[in-house]
Amino acid sequence: MDVAAFIPLVGNCLAIFALAAYGFRLLAQYYSTGQWAKNVTSFFAGCGLLILALGLMLTPQNVKVLEYISHTKAPVLLLWISNLLLLGAITAFGVITYSRPLRLWHEHKLEKDLRSELPKIQ
């Protein structure tokens, strides 16, 4: 094997190994906090409810109704509503994400201003 081809191969293998080790370290930290139990429980509950909904929906009578609805403009309307709700969620996430640093900056400024108004005790 050529040395010029061997160096990137070793580098890539080391990078993959390092990323995998770091991922396992993050997983261990996540596991130790106990948050995984709540998230796994929510995941299984959500999957169970989706399977239940699918099982209840796939009856011969419901399939006939779904076929009738699919020939109307309802799917287009549902897609528009879904997209609007997703855009709303993205907007809310952005507002929450970018307003928190501003709020923390404002709280820090208020604390600094309040501390400067206190009398100096020596």
N, C-alpha and C positions, 0 to 999 in steps of 0.2 A: 504494500500500500504506500502511496505517495505521502510524504510528510505534509505537503500543502493541503491535502484532503483530510489528513488525520487530525490536524489541529482544530478545525471547525467541528469535527465530529466529537472530539473530546470536550470541547467547550460547550457544545449543545447538550451533551450528556450531563456534564456538571451543572449546567443551568437548570435542566429538568430535575435533577436530583435535589438541588438546592430549593427549587420551588415546591417540590413535593414535600420535603422536610419542613419547610416553613408552613405549608398548608396543614400538615399534621400537627404542628405546634399550635397554630390558630384553632384547629379543631379541638385539641386538648384543652386549650384555654376556654373555649366556648362551652365544652362539656363540663368543665369544673365550675362554671358559674351557675349551672342549673337551668339556664334559659332554653337549652335544647329540649327539655321535657315539655315545656309549654308549647314550643313551636312544633314538635313532632305530634303532640296530641292534637293541635289545631289542624295540622296537615292531614292526619288520618280522619279526623271528623269531617273536614271539607271533602276529602275523597269519598268518604262513605255517603255523604249527602248527595254528591254528584252521581254516584252509582245508583242510589235510591231514586233520584229524579229520572235517570235514564231508564231504569227498570219500570217505573210507573208510566213513563211516556211511551214506551215501545209496546203498546197493546194494539191489536188490529183496529179498534175504533179510533184511537188517538192518531194512528198513522194515516187513516183516511182524512181526519180533520187537518193534520199537518200538510197532507198533499193538497187539500183544498186551499189552505192558507198560502201555500207556496206559489200558487198561481195568481195571487193578488199582489198588490204593491206593499204588503206588510213587511216582507224581508228588507226592502229598501228603507222603509221607515225605521225598522229596528236597527239597521246598520247606522243610520244617521244618529239615532238616539245613543247608540253605543259609542260612536265616535265623539259625540258631544260630551258624554259622561267621562270618557277617557281624557279628553282635553281639559275638562274641569279638574280631574284628579291630578293631571300633570301641572296645571296652574296652581292648584292648592299646595302641591308639594314644593313648587318653586317659591311661592310666597312664604311658606313656613320655613323653608331652608334659608332663604335670604333675609328674612325678617329677624330671625334669631340672633345672628351676629350684630345686627343694628340695635336690637333690644339690649343685648349684653353690653355693647359699647355705651349705650345711653345709661344703663344702670351703673356702670363703672364711673361714668362722668358724674352722675348724681352723688355717688359715694365720695368721690374726690372733692366735689364742691361742699358737701356736708362736713367732711373732715377739715376743710380749710376754714370753715366758719366756727369751729370749736375753739375755745380759748386755749392758749398754750400754757401748760402747767410745767414749771421747771423745778 
